[in-house]
Amino acid sequence: MIRRLLADNAELVPVAVEDPADGLDRCRGLVLASDAWDTRAHTGAQTACAVAGIPWLPVFTRLGHAVIGPVTRPGVAGCASCAGLRSNRARQRGAELDAVWGRNADAFVSRPSSWLTALGCHAVAALVVEEVRRLVDGSVPPRTDNAVLHVHLADITVTTHKFLPDPLCPACGSLPDDTAERAEITLSPRPKPAPDAYRLRSVAAERDELIRTYVDAETGLIRTVDMGDEAGVAIAVAPMGLRGGGNGVEWSWGRSDSYQTSELTAVLESLERWGGMQPGGKRTTVRARYPQVREDAVDPRSLGLYPPERYGPSFPFVRFGDDLELDWVWGYSFARRRPVLVPESYAYYGIHRAKPHEPRIAFETSNGCALGGCLEEAILHGILEVAERDAFLMTWYARLAVPRIDLDSARDRRIPLLRQRIEDETGWRILAFDTTVEQRIPCVWLLAVNSPGGGDVARTVSTGGSHLDPEHALRNALFELGPVMSGLNQTYLDNADRARRMAEDSSLVHRMADHSLLYASPAVFDRFEFLFASRGRRTLAEMASARPPAYNFDLTSDLIGLVGRYLDTGLDVVVVDQTTPEHRVGGFSCVKVIIPGTLPMTFGHEFRRVHGLPRLHRIPHALGYRDTPLPPGEVNPHPHPFP
């Protein structure tokens, strides 16, 4: 059918699938069509067309639909291989589908789709002819530029699915080498819309375009965004398929007082997490032992590793030493004012999916990963995340009797109203604590406490927040708190026995969700006594006055001041630029901020990292919470309650 319709519009040159190069010298383009799920000739066609310097268009069926495109041009990113990679990651239950394909491949590639009717054939052929006309004419872009058309054979509906070129595509992808020169950071002035604004652009106005760019159930970087409502807070959740095969998925969340904001937040969080999975903007080039790069590298021991006795046959991390060979990536040190090397497995917390045999020296998370409309904005928010988690863990490990915050003192009346709404809907009581440490970056800990009641009911939930404006930090923490609280009672009811066992044996706390489940148990409520013992009280105005932000119209000035707070207290700020081509399409930058010496957020009690971090012992005394430094034997031995 395709041949017949094309013959009315162009001269056709038959090309053998087995040898697509033969005859292409007379062609302006190639259509490679199959009425089965047969893509075996695609690699050969792509190679032959690249040599001939002509575009090509694949057409095939896949179960209940026909796939047209993408149009693939020599030397242009975004090819049929890219589309296949995006599709494999976007689909749910990918591992199961791969298994079905493996068992039935011969049938799939040799038999036409049973859904393919005469009407369906005509519809597909007409679409292909129009694509060829656009491709040859050049006045109107083909619909399959960085997109595929799906013809649903049951009802002949047609859908368009855009995709982003994959920089790691083996056919068309290319990455520059990761070098010290590419890691240099030169800060530029970044005018702000208002002195109290810390985001440069209103992405809310770009919501629809960002959804179109990144979200598609068939080919999107993000599969979909699902919406819900929990404890009076609008919730969005976005699953993102990962490289590495199988069913690997990273889940991102949005929580706010509006569905549109939550949807957008979930998308942006997905983009942030994409940057931390593995290098997607530069190709790692340095592999060395630490003594070989010592002068240009961050000492991994300054990041907080594990005591010698922790390493055993079943422990998944390797002991760092001078003889351990690692892959390293380049970052930028603000203290040294030059590029430095960081272990790749630390800068990219998801690299083990791509390099399962590469030694990992520590459990690392997305802590410090941040997205921004420019590099400066991303760095600023990455620092704030490190500050939030560091302050929370300092308070927990040192059991600091930090002051309570009077939420009714907020200038922003949404804060007490949101607290009241959550309390009314859940029956819990919300307490706020000022966990700010020596950099004087406002940090808060919210603790929701349920009444003991009768039977098995969840007892506590915790969240944290950090921002240059303490009220902003509180708002963020409240939006995080409500959804966690709403489902915890049922989760605890379903897992009360496990929570009790974890209360008796901390080694049973294995994953992120276990931390919240453990502290839902009434059996561990007394572990918060150090917080309740605090007699200090603080208004939000007093928090802000401790070191008020310098309100100005330049975000870079804010960033320089924030970095300076760490440099002035003897800590470095190291930035790894994780920005990928996928980020740049949306006008974003993505970074990982690493501040050696701060307390790293980990999940799973055996993976907690407090060894080799002298600041943990010094700061409680420096802040006036203790008369002497914290002895190692008095570090809180229990798993932290961060959710």
C-alpha positions in Angstrom: 0.0 0.0 0.0 2.8 2.4 0.9 4.6 1.6 -2.4 1.4 2.1 -4.4 0.6 5.5 -2.9 4.2 6.7 -3.1 4.4 5.7 -6.8 1.9 8.4 -7.6 4.2 11.1 -6.2 7.8 9.9 -6.7 10.1 7.6 -8.6 10.7 4.5 -6.4 14.0 2.6 -6.2 13.7 -0.9 -4.6 16.3 -1.5 -1.9 17.1 -4.9 -0.5 16.7 -5.1 3.3 19.7 -7.4 3.5 21.9 -4.8 1.7 20.2 -1.3 2.0 23.3 0.5 0.7 22.8 -0.9 -2.8 20.8 1.7 -4.8 20.8 4.5 -2.2 23.1 6.7 -4.4 20.1 7.4 -6.6 17.7 8.2 -3.7 16.7 11.3 -1.7 15.4 9.2 1.1 14.6 5.7 2.3 11.3 4.3 3.7 11.9 1.0 5.5 8.5 -0.6 6.1 7.4 -3.8 7.7 3.9 -5.0 8.6 5.4 -7.0 11.5 7.3 -6.0 14.7 10.5 -6.2 12.8 13.3 -3.7 13.4 16.3 -5.9 12.6 17.2 -3.9 9.5 17.2 -0.5 11.3 20.8 -0.5 12.3 22.0 -1.4 8.7 19.7 1.2 7.2 20.9 3.9 9.6 24.5 3.1 8.7 23.9 3.0 4.9 21.9 6.2 4.9 24.6 8.0 6.9 27.1 7.0 4.2 24.8 8.0 1.4 23.9 11.3 3.2 20.1 10.8 3.0 17.3 10.6 5.6 15.3 7.5 6.3 11.9 6.7 7.8 11.1 3.5 9.6 7.6 2.0 9.6 6.6 -1.1 11.5 3.8 -2.6 13.7 4.0 -3.3 17.4 1.1 -5.4 18.7 -2.0 -3.2 18.4 -0.5 -0.2 16.7 1.7 0.9 13.8 4.7 3.1 14.4 5.8 5.7 11.9 9.1 7.4 12.4 11.2 9.1 13.5 12.7 10.6 10.4 16.4 10.1 10.9 18.9 12.4 9.2 22.7 11.9 9.0 24.6 13.8 11.6 21.5 15.1 13.4 20.7 14.0 16.9 17.4 12.2 17.4 17.2 9.0 15.5 15.3 5.7 15.4 17.7 4.2 18.0 17.0 7.2 20.3 13.2 6.7 19.9 13.6 3.0 20.8 15.7 3.8 23.9 13.1 6.4 25.1 10.2 4.0 24.4 11.9 1.2 26.3 12.3 3.4 29.4 8.9 5.0 29.2 6.8 1.8 29.1 5.7 0.2 32.3 6.7 -3.4 33.1 9.6 -3.2 30.6 11.4 -6.2 31.9 8.3 -8.4 31.5 7.7 -7.1 27.9 11.4 -7.8 27.1 10.9 -11.4 28.4 7.8 -11.9 26.2 9.7 -10.5 23.2 12.6 -12.9 23.9 10.4 -15.9 24.0 8.4 -14.9 20.9 10.8 -12.9 18.8 10.6 -15.2 15.7 6.8 -14.9 15.6 6.8 -11.1 16.2 9.3 -10.4 13.4 7.8 -12.8 10.8 4.0 -12.4 11.2 2.1 -9.3 10.3 0.1 -7.8 13.1 -3.3 -9.5 13.4 -4.8 -6.0 14.0 -3.7 -4.7 10.6 -6.8 -4.3 8.3 -7.1 -2.9 4.8 -8.3 0.4 6.4 -5.4 0.4 8.8 -3.0 -0.2 5.9 -4.4 2.7 3.9 -4.3 5.0 6.9 -0.6 4.2 7.6 0.3 4.5 4.0 -1.3 7.9 3.7 0.6 9.2 6.7 3.9 7.9 5.3 3.3 9.5 2.0 2.6 12.8 3.7 5.8 12.5 5.7 7.8 11.8 2.6 6.3 14.8 0.8 7.2 17.0 3.7 10.7 15.6 3.9 11.4 16.1 0.2 9.6 19.4 -0.2 11.2 21.0 2.9 8.7 23.8 3.3 6.8 22.1 6.2 8.7 20.1 8.8 7.8 16.4 9.0 5.6 15.4 12.0 8.1 12.7 12.8 11.0 15.2 13.5 12.1 13.9 16.9 8.7 12.2 17.1 6.9 9.0 16.2 3.3 8.6 15.0 1.2 5.8 16.5 -1.7 4.5 14.5 -3.9 2.6 16.9 -5.2 -0.2 14.7 -8.3 -0.9 16.6 -9.9 2.5 15.8 -7.4 4.1 13.4 -6.8 7.0 15.8 -3.4 8.7 15.4 -1.3 10.1 18.2 2.0 12.0 18.1 4.8 11.2 20.6 7.7 13.6 20.9 11.0 12.4 22.2 14.3 14.0 23.2 17.5 12.9 21.5 19.5 10.6 23.8 23.1 11.9 24.3 24.1 8.3 25.1 22.5 6.9 22.0 25.1 4.5 20.3 23.9 5.6 16.9 23.8 9.4 17.1 24.8 10.4 20.6 28.1 12.2 21.4 29.4 13.6 24.6 32.4 15.9 25.2 35.1 14.7 27.5 34.9 15.7 31.1 37.9 18.0 31.6 39.1 20.4 34.2 38.5 23.2 31.7 34.8 22.3 31.3 34.4 22.2 35.1 35.5 25.9 35.5 32.7 28.0 37.0 32.5 31.8 36.3 29.6 33.3 38.1 27.6 35.9 36.1 25.2 38.6 37.4 21.6 37.2 37.6 19.0 40.0 38.1 16.1 38.9 40.2 12.4 39.8 39.8 12.3 41.0 43.4 14.7 41.2 46.4 13.0 38.3 48.2 12.8 36.0 45.1 15.2 33.2 44.8 14.0 31.8 41.5 14.7 33.8 38.4 11.9 32.8 36.1 8.3 31.8 36.6 8.2 28.3 35.3 4.5 28.2 36.1 3.9 30.2 32.9 5.8 27.5 31.0 4.0 24.6 32.6 2.2 23.4 29.5 5.3 23.6 27.3 7.4 21.7 29.9 4.8 19.0 30.1 4.8 18.6 26.3 8.6 18.5 26.3 9.2 16.0 29.0 6.0 13.9 29.7 4.8 11.2 27.4 3.6 7.7 28.3 5.2 6.3 25.1 8.5 8.2 24.6 8.8 10.7 27.4 11.7 11.2 29.8 8.9 11.1 32.3 6.1 8.6 31.8 3.2 10.4 33.3 2.2 12.7 36.2 -0.6 11.3 38.5 -2.5 13.6 40.8 -4.1 13.2 44.2 -4.9 14.9 47.5 -3.5 14.0 50.9 -4.1 15.9 54.2 -5.3 19.0 52.4 -2.3 19.1 50.1 -2.3 18.6 46.4 0.0 15.7 45.4 1.6 14.8 42.1 3.8 11.8 41.4 5.9 11.3 38.3 7.6 8.0 37.4 10.7 8.2 35.3 12.2 5.1 33.6 16.0 4.7 34.1 18.8 3.5 32.0 20.2 0.1 32.8 17.3 -2.1 31.6 14.7 -3.9 33.7 12.0 -2.0 35.5 14.2 0.7 37.0 12.0 3.7 38.0 12.7 6.9 39.9 9.7 8.4 41.5 9.4 12.2 42.0 6.8 14.1 43.9 5.2 17.5 44.0 3.4 18.8 47.0 1.7 22.3 47.3 -1.6 24.0 47.7 -2.5 23.7 44.0 -2.6 20.8 41.5 -0.9 22.7 38.7 2.0 23.7 41.0 2.4 20.1 42.3 2.4 18.7 38.8 5.1 21.1 37.7 7.1 20.5 40.9 7.0 16.7 40.2 8.3 17.3 36.7 11.1 19.5 37.9 12.1 17.1 40.6 12.3 14.3 37.9 14.7 16.5 35.9 16.8 17.0 38.9 17.0 13.3 39.6 17.8 12.6 36.0 21.0 14.6 36.4 22.1 12.5 39.4 21.7 9.1 37.8 24.9 9.0 35.7 27.0 11.5 33.6 24.8 12.6 30.7 26.5 15.8 29.7 30.2 14.8 29.7 32.1 11.6 29.3 34.1 10.5 32.3 37.8 10.3 31.4 39.8 10.0 34.7 40.4 6.7 36.3 43.1 6.6 39.0 44.1 5.8 42.6 43.8 8.7 45.0 47.6 9.2 45.4 47.8 9.8 41.6 45.3 12.7 41.8 45.8 13.8 45.4 46.7 17.4 44.5 43.6 17.9 42.4 41.0 15.8 44.3 38.7 16.0 47.2 39.8 13.5 49.9 37.0 11.0 50.0 37.6 10.5 53.7 36.4 14.1 54.3 33.0 13.1 53.0 32.3 10.7 55.9 32.9 7.0 55.3 32.6 4.0 57.6 34.7 2.7 60.5 36.9 -0.3 59.7 34.7 -2.7 61.6 31.7 -2.0 59.3 33.3 -3.6 56.3 32.4 -7.2 55.9 31.6 -9.8 53.3 28.0 -8.7 52.9 28.6 -4.9 53.1 28.0 -3.4 49.6 30.7 -0.7 49.9 34.4 -1.1 49.7 36.9 0.3 52.1 38.7 3.4 50.7 42.4 3.2 50.5 45.4 4.5 48.4 45.3 1.3 46.3 41.6 1.6 45.3 41.2 2.6 41.7 38.2 4.8 41.0 36.5 6.7 38.2 36.6 10.5 39.0 34.7 13.4 37.6 35.6 17.1 37.6 33.8 19.6 39.9 34.6 23.1 41.0 36.0 24.1 44.5 35.0 27.5 45.7 37.7 27.3 48.4 40.5 26.4 46.1 39.0 28.5 43.3 39.7 25.8 40.7 38.4 22.5 39.4 38.8 19.4 41.6 38.2 15.7 41.1 35.4 13.9 43.0 34.7 10.1 42.9 32.1 9.5 40.1 30.1 7.2 42.3 29.7 10.0 44.8 28.8 12.7 42.4 26.3 10.5 40.6 24.3 8.4 43.1 22.7 6.3 40.4 25.9 5.3 38.5 25.7 1.7 39.9 23.0 1.0 37.4 25.3 1.8 34.5 28.5 0.4 36.2 27.4 -2.3 38.5 30.9 -3.6 39.1 32.5 -0.2 39.8 33.5 0.0 43.5 31.4 2.3 45.6 32.9 3.9 48.7 29.7 5.1 50.4 25.9 5.2 50.4 25.0 8.4 48.6 21.7 10.0 47.8 20.4 13.0 45.8 21.3 15.2 48.7 22.7 18.4 47.2 21.3 17.8 43.7 19.3 20.8 42.5 17.8 22.2 39.3 17.8 25.9 38.3 17.1 28.3 35.5 20.8 29.0 35.5 23.9 27.5 37.1 23.9 30.1 39.9 20.3 29.3 40.8 20.9 25.6 40.9 24.0 25.9 43.1 22.1 28.1 45.6 19.3 25.6 46.0 21.7 22.7 46.2 23.5 24.4 49.1 20.2 24.9 50.9 19.4 21.2 50.6 22.7 20.3 52.1 22.1 22.8 54.9 18.7 21.3 55.7 19.9 17.7 56.0 23.1 18.6 57.8 21.2 20.7 60.4 18.6 17.9 60.9 21.3 15.2 61.4 23.4 17.5 63.6 20.4 18.0 65.8 19.6 14.2 65.9 23.1 12.8 66.3 24.1 15.3 69.0 20.6 15.4 70.5 20.6 19.2 70.6 17.9 20.8 72.7 17.1 23.3 69.9 14.5 26.1 70.5 10.9 25.7 69.6 9.5 28.1 66.9 6.3 30.0 67.4 4.4 29.4 64.2 1.8 32.0 65.1 4.5 34.6 64.8 4.7 34.2 61.0 4.2 37.3 58.9 2.9 35.0 56.2 -0.5 34.0 57.6 -0.6 31.0 55.3 1.8 29.2 57.7 -0.5 29.0 60.8 -3.5 28.4 58.5 -1.8 25.5 56.8 -0.6 24.1 60.1 -4.2 24.4 61.4 -5.7 22.7 58.3 -3.3 19.8 58.6 -4.0 19.4 62.3 -7.7 19.6 61.8 -7.7 17.0 59.1 -5.3 14.5 60.8 -5.8 15.2 64.5 -2.1 15.5 65.0 -0.2 18.3 66.7 2.7 20.1 64.8 5.7 21.4 66.5 8.5 23.4 64.9 12.2 23.6 66.0 15.0 25.9 64.9 17.9 23.6 63.9 20.1 26.4 62.4 23.8 25.6 62.8 27.0 27.7 62.5 26.5 29.0 59.0 23.3 30.8 60.3 21.2 29.5 57.3 17.7 29.2 58.6 16.8 25.5 59.1 13.8 23.9 60.6 12.6 20.6 61.9 8.8 19.9 61.9 7.7 17.1 64.2 4.0 16.0 64.0 2.9 14.2 67.1 -0.2 12.0 67.3 -2.1 11.5 70.5 -1.4 8.1 72.1 -5.0 7.0 71.6 -5.8 3.3 71.7 -4.6 0.5 69.6 -2.0 0.8 66.9 -1.8 4.4 65.7 1.3 6.2 64.2 2.9 8.4 66.8 5.3 10.8 65.0 6.4 12.2 61.6 9.3 14.5 60.9 10.4 16.7 58.0 12.9 19.5 57.6 13.4 22.7 55.6 16.0 25.3 54.8 15.9 28.7 53.1 17.4 32.1 53.4 13.9 33.2 54.5 12.9 31.1 57.6 9.2 31.4 56.7 9.9 30.0 53.2 11.7 27.1 54.9 8.6 26.4 57.1 6.2 26.5 54.2 8.2 24.0 52.3 8.4 21.7 55.3 4.7 22.0 56.0 3.9 21.0 52.4 6.2 18.0 52.8 4.7 17.0 56.2 1.0 16.7 55.4 1.2 14.0 52.7 3.6 11.9 54.8 1.2 12.1 57.7 -2.0 11.2 55.7 -1.0 7.7 54.8 1.2 6.8 57.8 -1.6 5.5 60.0 -2.6 2.8 57.6 1.0 2.0 56.7 1.8 1.6 60.4 -1.3 -0.4 61.0 -0.2 -2.8 58.2 3.4 -3.0 59.4 3.1 -2.5 63.2 4.9 -5.7 64.0 7.8 -4.8 61.7 8.0 -1.3 63.3 8.2 -2.9 66.8 11.0 -5.2 65.6 12.9 -2.3 64.2 12.5 -0.5 67.5 14.3 -3.4 69.2 16.9 -4.0 66.4 18.1 -1.0 64.4 19.8 -3.2 61.9 16.4 -4.0 60.5 16.1 -0.4 59.2 17.1 -1.0 55.6 15.5 1.6 53.3 14.1 5.1 53.3 10.5 4.1 54.2 11.7 2.2 57.2 12.8 5.5 58.9 9.3 6.9 58.9 7.8 3.6 59.8 10.1 3.1 62.8 9.2 6.5 64.3 5.5 5.9 63.8 5.9 3.3 66.6 5.0 4.5 70.1 7.8 2.3 71.4 10.4 4.8 70.3 8.6 8.1 71.3 11.0 8.7 74.1 13.9 9.1 71.6 12.5 12.6 71.1 12.9 13.6 74.7 15.8 15.9 73.9 13.5 18.0 71.7 10.7 18.2 74.3 13.2 19.1 77.0 14.1 22.3 75.2 12.9 25.4 77.1 14.0 27.8 74.4 11.4 29.6 72.3 11.9 31.7 69.2 9.8 33.8 66.9 10.3 33.8 63.2 11.4 37.4 63.4 14.1 36.4 65.8 15.2 33.6 63.5 15.5 36.0 60.6 17.4 38.6 62.6 20.1 36.1 63.6 21.7 36.6 60.2 19.2 38.4 58.0 19.6 37.8 54.2 21.0 40.7 52.2 17.9 41.5 50.2 19.1 42.6 46.8 18.2 42.3 43.1 21.0 39.9 42.1 20.8 36.2 42.8 24.6 35.8 42.3 25.2 38.1 45.2 22.9 35.9 47.3 24.9 32.9 46.2 28.3 34.5 46.9 27.1 35.3 50.4 25.8 31.8 50.9 29.1 30.2 49.8 30.9 32.7 52.0 29.1 31.4 55.1 30.7 28.0 54.5 34.1 29.3 53.6 34.1 31.5 56.7 33.4 28.5 58.9 36.2 26.4 57.4 34.2 24.3 54.9 34.5 24.1 51.1 31.7 24.1 48.6 32.3 21.8 45.6 29.9 21.8 42.6 29.7 19.1 40.0 27.7 20.3 36.9 25.3 17.5 36.0 23.5 19.4 33.2 22.6 17.2 30.3 21.2 18.1 26.8 17.8 17.1 28.2 18.1 19.8 30.8 19.2 22.4 28.3 16.1 21.8 26.1 14.0 23.3 28.9 16.6 26.0 29.8 17.7 24.4 33.0 21.0 23.7 34.8 21.5 20.8 37.2 24.2 20.4 39.8 25.4 18.3 42.7 26.6 20.4 45.6 29.1 18.7 47.9 30.2 20.3 51.2 32.9 18.0 52.7 32.6 17.9 56.5 28.8 18.2 56.6 26.7 15.3 57.8 25.5 13.2 54.8 21.9 12.0 54.6 21.7 8.2 54.3 18.9 5.7 54.5 19.3 2.3 56.1 20.9 2.3 59.5 24.0 0.3 58.6 24.8 2.9 55.9 24.8 5.9 58.2 28.0 7.9 57.9 29.3 9.7 61.0 32.9 8.4 61.0 35.7 10.8 60.3 33.6 13.9 60.7 35.1 16.0 63.5 32.6 18.8 63.0 29.9 16.5 64.5 31.8 16.6 67.8 32.9 20.2 67.7 29.8 22.2 66.7 27.4 21.2 69.5 29.9 22.8 71.9 30.6 25.8 69.6 26.8 26.5 69.4 26.5 26.5 73.2 24.4 23.3 73.5 27.1 21.5 75.4 29.8 22.5 77.9 32.3 20.3 76.1 32.7 18.7 72.7 30.5 15.7 72.0 32.3 12.4 72.8 32.1 9.7 70.2 30.3 7.4 72.7 27.5 10.0 73.1 26.5 10.2 69.4 22.9 9.2 69.1 23.0 5.4 68.3 19.5 5.3 66.8 18.4 5.6 63.2 17.4 9.1 62.2 13.7 9.9 61.6 14.1 11.9 58.4 11.5 10.6 55.9 
